[in-house]
Amino acid sequence: MSSPHVQTRHKIQELCSIESFEDVLNSCILTDEEKELMRLHYLKGKDFRYIADTLGFSESTIKRKHRKILVKIGNLLA
């Protein structure tokens, strides 16, 4: 069975519209930076290296932040 993080990623990717994606982001307690990370990754298809450069963090920090965001969103979508 896949991990909760993978399941949450699939649920996010299955959202039908940008509005639905934004509704999920706005339903969670996320910083503007966390929302931007999610938009860059899921809506614009940017990889974590690009996002790290854009937001001024290391790639490992962005991956860690992404995982924490998935937990928050996973709790909402459960």
N, C-alpha and C positions, 0 to 999 in steps of 0.2 A: 504494500500500500504506500502511496506517495505521502510525503511530509505535508504538514499543514501549510507551510510556506508555498509549496508547489501548487497545492489545491487553491490557495488564495490567488496566486499568479494567474491560474487558469480562469478563475471567476472574473478577475479584472479584465483579462483579455477577451472574455466572452460578452462584456458589456456592449450593448447595441449602439450606443451613440456617445458622442463627446459630452452631451448633457448628463447622461447617466454616470459617466466617469466623474464629471465635476460634482454631481450630487453625492457620490461616494466620498470624494475628497472633502467636501464641505460638511459631511455628516460626522467625520472623524475630527478629533482634536489634533490638527497638524499645523506646523508652522508654515509660513509662506515658502520657506526654503524646501521643506519636505514636499509640499504640493508641487513645486517646480521640478524637483527631482523626479516625481512620479510622471508629470506631464512630459518631461524630456524623454524619459525611458519608454513610456507606454504610448503616448500620442505621436511623438516625433521619432521614435525608434532609435534613440541615441544609446550608445553603450556606456558602461560605467566609467570608462576612462575619459570619454568626452565630457560626461557630466561632472566628473571630478575636476577636470580642467576649467570648465565653465563656472562651477560654484566655488572653486578655490580650495578643494580638499584633496586628500589622497584617494586613490581608487578603493583601497581597503575601507576607508572611512565611509565612502558612498555605499559600498556593499553592506556595511554594518547598518547604516541608516536605513537603507532599503529594506533590510530584513526586519528591523523594528517597525517600520511603517506597515509591512505586510502583516505583522502581528496585530497591530491596531485595526487595520482594515478587515483582517480575518475575523476578529471578534465582532465586527459590525455585520459582516456578511454571513456569519454562522447561523 
